[in-house]
Amino acid sequence: MAVTTDRSLLSAEMKEEEEELYEQLLLQAAKEMQGTSVPPAQESKQIRPQPGFCVKAKTRSSEKIFINVCKSDQIPPPPDLSEEDLVILLESEDPSGYRIPMSLGEPHAEVDNSGNGCTAYDIVINPTFYNKIHSNKLFMEFFMTIGFEGLENKYNLEMSREWRMLKNRKFLGSVVEQNIRTKSKPVIQELKSSTTSTESGTKPLVSEVESSCVEPDYTIVAEPADQHQHPSFLVAEISLPKVDSARSLLLDLGEDRIVLWARPDLYHLDIYIPYNVIPEESGSQFNTNTGVLTVTMPVQPV
């Protein structure tokens, strides 16, 4: 699927010729949304990780990256596992039953010792588990493999499995606070459709229960609302109460996908929608008073 990026979608003020369209759409959507409102954002809190050690690695395209492995007692430990149990786990057909809670921070640009630009990623784990991997080579290799997998899945990377721990350096860059969830994800309200998404049957070993970015609450309404009629528009309302300006938002629209980043390290939304839309004819408006981003998307005709 080709995803198009259009920063103009996030203009803080709507063009005059679009205002009438939005007013009509939102009035129609209000009929569908009577008695409902955008639920409050997930409760979260900030943690300040403690530096642990820094690893030098690279992508498969030979781009140099650094991984800061940090610790925080706000991250729960994984189930206790002996080295013998780990060997049995690794030899089993499905090692995905054992997961390591961790927080994967957003990438940040840094400068290495040679003065060259590079990218660094922060992984935060529980201090007890940190001490375990630091004192056991097998657990260290196991953790680094899972950490690579987590970064690849979250940031669409292809990483080499070669890495080297840096001496006399605990962290590259400056330690940045991360937002972690204090409550589980809310129930997602979405359109009913004859098409349903499927998840891969393979579970990742990474259990990122403490995410650096919070998934915002949202609603999606089809117009017209008649389930027996193909809709002309989809209207998405995304609750972003911690965002002050549209300048901090990056919205990517694909034919069947919405990807939203709210920086710095606030919200991340990546969802598929049940109808194909026309990205280049879509528009959005961020209301600074309510903290709600409204995205209006024309649906491709049948």
C-alpha positions as CSV (number, residue, x, y, z in Angstrom):
1,M,0.0,0.0,0.0
2,A,1.4,3.4,-1.0
3,V,1.2,5.9,1.9
4,T,1.2,9.6,1.0
5,T,2.4,12.3,3.4
6,D,0.9,15.7,3.2
7,R,1.8,18.1,6.0
8,S,-0.7,20.6,4.6
9,L,-3.4,18.4,6.0
10,L,-2.6,19.8,9.4
11,S,-3.2,23.4,8.7
12,A,-4.5,25.0,11.9
13,E,-7.1,27.0,10.1
14,M,-9.4,25.6,7.4
15,K,-9.5,27.2,4.0
16,E,-12.7,29.2,3.4
17,E,-13.9,26.9,0.6
18,E,-13.6,23.9,2.9
19,E,-15.5,25.3,5.8
20,E,-18.9,24.7,4.4
21,L,-18.1,21.0,3.6
22,Y,-16.8,20.5,7.1
23,E,-19.9,22.1,8.7
24,Q,-22.2,19.9,6.7
25,L,-20.2,16.7,7.5
26,L,-19.9,17.4,11.2
27,L,-23.6,18.2,11.4
28,Q,-24.4,14.9,9.8
29,A,-21.9,13.1,12.0
30,A,-23.5,14.6,15.1
31,K,-26.7,12.7,14.4
32,E,-24.7,9.4,14.5
33,M,-22.7,10.5,17.6
34,Q,-25.6,11.7,19.7
35,G,-25.2,10.6,23.3
36,T,-21.5,9.8,22.7
37,S,-18.4,11.8,23.1
38,V,-14.7,11.3,22.5
39,P,-13.5,9.4,25.6
40,P,-10.8,10.9,27.8
41,A,-7.2,10.1,26.9
42,Q,-5.5,7.3,28.6
43,E,-3.9,8.2,31.9
44,S,-0.1,8.1,31.8
45,K,2.9,9.3,33.7
46,Q,6.4,10.3,32.9
47,I,9.5,8.3,33.9
48,R,13.1,9.3,33.8
49,P,15.2,6.2,32.9
50,Q,18.6,5.6,34.4
51,P,21.4,5.1,31.9
52,G,22.8,1.6,31.7
53,F,25.0,0.8,28.7
54,C,25.2,1.9,25.1
55,V,25.5,-0.5,22.1
56,K,26.8,0.3,18.6
57,A,25.0,-1.5,15.8
58,K,24.0,-0.9,12.2
59,T,21.1,-1.5,9.8
60,R,21.4,-3.9,6.9
61,S,22.1,-0.9,4.7
62,S,25.2,-0.2,6.9
63,E,23.7,2.9,8.6
64,K,25.3,3.3,12.0
65,I,22.9,3.4,15.0
66,F,23.2,3.3,18.8
67,I,21.0,1.7,21.3
68,N,20.9,3.0,24.9
69,V,19.8,0.3,27.3
70,C,18.3,1.9,30.4
71,K,16.5,0.8,33.5
72,S,13.4,2.0,35.5
73,D,11.6,0.3,38.3
74,Q,8.4,1.5,36.7
75,I,8.8,-1.2,34.0
76,P,7.6,-4.6,35.4
77,P,10.1,-7.5,35.3
78,P,9.6,-10.6,33.1
79,P,8.9,-13.9,34.7
80,D,11.9,-15.3,36.5
81,L,13.8,-17.7,34.2
82,S,16.9,-19.8,34.9
83,E,19.7,-20.3,32.3
84,E,18.6,-23.9,31.8
85,D,15.0,-22.8,31.3
86,L,16.2,-20.3,28.7
87,V,18.1,-22.9,26.8
88,I,14.9,-25.1,26.7
89,L,12.9,-22.1,25.6
90,L,15.2,-21.3,22.8
91,E,15.1,-24.9,21.6
92,S,11.3,-25.0,21.6
93,E,9.2,-24.6,18.5
94,D,7.4,-21.5,19.9
95,P,9.5,-19.4,22.3
96,S,6.9,-16.5,22.1
97,G,5.3,-17.6,25.4
98,Y,8.0,-15.7,27.2
99,R,7.9,-11.9,26.9
100,I,10.1,-9.1,28.2
101,P,8.3,-5.9,29.2
102,M,10.2,-2.9,27.8
103,S,9.7,0.7,26.7
104,L,11.0,1.6,23.2
105,G,11.6,5.3,23.0
106,E,11.4,7.4,19.8
107,P,14.6,7.7,17.7
108,H,16.7,10.9,18.3
109,A,19.4,12.4,16.2
110,E,22.9,12.5,17.8
111,V,26.5,13.0,16.9
112,D,29.1,10.2,17.4
113,N,32.7,10.6,18.5
114,S,33.8,11.3,15.0
115,G,31.4,14.2,14.6
116,N,29.1,12.3,12.2
117,G,25.4,12.3,12.5
118,C,23.7,9.2,13.7
119,T,20.4,7.9,15.2
120,A,20.0,6.6,18.8
121,Y,17.2,4.5,20.3
122,D,16.4,4.0,24.0
123,I,15.2,0.7,25.4
124,V,14.1,0.8,29.1
125,I,13.8,-2.4,31.1
126,N,13.3,-3.4,34.7
127,P,16.4,-3.0,36.9
128,T,16.3,-6.6,38.1
129,F,16.3,-8.0,34.6
130,Y,19.0,-5.4,33.6
131,N,21.3,-6.8,36.3
132,K,20.5,-10.3,35.0
133,I,21.5,-9.7,31.4
134,H,24.5,-7.7,32.5
135,S,25.9,-10.7,34.4
136,N,24.9,-13.5,32.0
137,K,26.1,-13.6,28.4
138,L,23.3,-15.9,27.2
139,F,20.6,-13.6,28.6
140,M,22.4,-10.6,27.1
141,E,22.4,-12.2,23.7
142,F,18.7,-13.2,24.2
143,F,17.7,-9.7,25.2
144,M,19.6,-8.0,22.4
145,T,17.9,-10.2,19.8
146,I,14.5,-9.3,21.2
147,G,15.4,-5.7,21.4
148,F,16.4,-5.6,17.8
149,E,13.1,-7.3,16.9
150,G,11.2,-4.8,18.8
151,L,12.9,-1.8,17.1
152,E,12.4,-3.5,13.7
153,N,8.7,-4.0,14.3
154,K,8.0,-0.6,15.7
155,Y,10.1,1.6,13.4
156,N,10.1,-0.6,10.2
157,L,13.9,-1.2,10.4
158,E,16.1,-4.0,9.1
159,M,19.0,-4.4,11.5
160,S,22.1,-6.4,11.4
161,R,22.5,-8.7,14.4
162,E,26.1,-7.6,14.9
163,W,26.6,-5.3,17.8
164,R,29.3,-4.1,20.2
165,M,28.9,-2.6,23.7
166,L,30.8,0.7,24.1
167,K,33.3,1.0,26.9
168,N,33.1,3.9,29.3
169,R,29.8,5.1,27.8
170,K,26.5,4.5,29.5
171,F,24.3,6.7,27.2
172,L,24.6,8.5,23.9
173,G,22.9,11.9,23.9
174,S,20.7,13.2,26.7
175,V,18.4,11.2,28.9
176,V,14.8,12.1,27.9
177,E,11.7,11.4,30.0
178,Q,9.2,8.9,28.5
179,N,5.5,8.6,28.8
180,I,4.2,5.2,30.0
181,R,0.7,4.0,30.4
182,T,-0.8,3.6,33.9
183,K,-4.0,2.0,32.5
184,S,-4.7,-0.5,29.9
185,K,-5.9,0.5,26.4
186,P,-9.5,1.7,26.0
187,V,-12.1,0.0,23.9
188,I,-11.8,1.3,20.4
189,Q,-14.9,2.6,18.7
190,E,-14.9,1.9,15.0
191,L,-17.1,1.4,12.0
192,K,-18.9,-1.9,11.4
193,S,-17.8,-3.5,8.2
194,S,-18.0,-6.7,6.3
195,T,-14.2,-6.8,6.2
196,T,-12.3,-7.5,9.3
197,S,-8.5,-7.2,9.9
198,T,-6.5,-10.3,10.9
199,E,-3.5,-10.5,13.2
200,S,-0.5,-12.6,12.7
201,G,-0.6,-15.9,14.5
202,T,3.0,-15.4,15.7
203,K,3.3,-13.4,18.9
204,P,6.4,-11.2,19.3
205,L,8.8,-11.8,22.2
206,V,8.7,-8.1,23.0
207,S,5.9,-7.1,25.4
208,E,5.8,-3.3,25.2
209,V,3.3,-2.9,27.9
210,E,4.9,0.4,28.8
211,S,4.8,2.5,25.6
212,S,6.7,5.7,25.2
213,C,3.8,7.0,23.1
214,V,0.1,6.7,24.1
215,E,-2.4,5.6,21.5
216,P,-5.1,8.3,21.5
217,D,-8.8,7.7,21.7
218,Y,-10.7,8.1,18.5
219,T,-14.1,7.7,16.8
220,I,-14.8,7.1,13.1
221,V,-18.2,7.8,11.6
222,A,-19.4,7.0,8.0
223,E,-21.6,9.5,6.0
224,P,-24.3,8.7,5.2
225,A,-24.7,6.5,8.2
226,D,-27.0,3.9,6.5
227,Q,-25.2,0.6,6.8
228,H,-26.9,-0.6,3.5
229,Q,-25.5,2.3,1.5
230,H,-21.8,2.7,0.5
231,P,-20.5,5.8,2.4
232,S,-19.4,9.0,0.7
233,F,-17.1,10.2,3.5
234,L,-15.4,8.9,6.7
235,V,-15.0,11.4,9.5
236,A,-12.4,10.6,12.2
237,E,-12.2,12.5,15.5
238,I,-8.9,11.9,17.4
239,S,-8.6,13.1,21.0
240,L,-5.2,14.8,21.6
241,P,-5.6,16.7,24.8
242,K,-1.8,17.1,25.4
243,V,-1.2,18.7,22.0
244,D,-0.9,22.5,21.9
245,S,-0.3,23.1,18.2
246,A,-0.9,21.4,14.9
247,R,2.8,22.0,14.2
248,S,3.7,19.1,16.4
249,L,1.5,16.7,14.4
250,L,2.5,14.5,11.5
251,L,-0.4,12.8,9.6
252,D,0.1,10.2,7.0
253,L,-3.0,9.0,5.0
254,G,-3.1,5.9,2.9
255,E,-6.0,4.5,1.0
256,D,-7.0,2.3,3.9
257,R,-4.8,3.5,6.8
258,I,-4.3,6.4,9.2
259,V,-0.9,7.0,10.8
260,L,-0.5,9.9,13.2
261,W,2.5,11.0,15.3
262,A,2.2,13.7,17.9
263,R,5.6,14.9,19.0
264,P,7.5,15.1,21.3
265,D,6.8,11.6,22.4
266,L,3.1,12.1,23.1
267,Y,0.8,10.1,20.8
268,H,1.0,7.5,18.1
269,L,-1.9,6.1,16.1
270,D,-1.7,3.5,13.4
271,I,-5.0,2.0,12.3
272,Y,-6.6,0.5,9.2
273,I,-10.0,1.7,8.1
274,P,-12.7,-0.5,6.5
275,Y,-13.1,1.5,3.3
276,N,-10.6,2.8,0.8
277,V,-10.4,6.6,0.8
278,I,-8.9,9.3,-1.4
279,P,-5.9,10.7,0.5
280,E,-5.2,13.6,-1.9
281,E,-8.7,14.9,-1.4
282,S,-8.8,14.5,2.3
283,G,-8.5,17.3,4.9
284,S,-8.1,17.8,8.6
285,Q,-8.5,20.4,11.2
286,F,-7.0,20.6,14.7
287,N,-9.1,22.4,17.3
288,T,-6.7,23.9,19.9
289,N,-9.6,24.5,22.3
290,T,-10.9,21.0,22.5
291,G,-7.6,19.2,21.5
292,V,-9.5,17.2,18.9
293,L,-8.1,16.5,15.4
294,T,-10.9,16.0,12.8
295,V,-10.0,14.2,9.6
296,T,-12.5,14.1,6.7
297,M,-11.8,11.5,4.0
298,P,-13.8,11.0,0.8
299,V,-14.5,7.3,0.2
300,Q,-13.6,5.8,-3.1
301,P,-16.7,4.9,-5.1
302,V,-17.7,1.3,-5.5
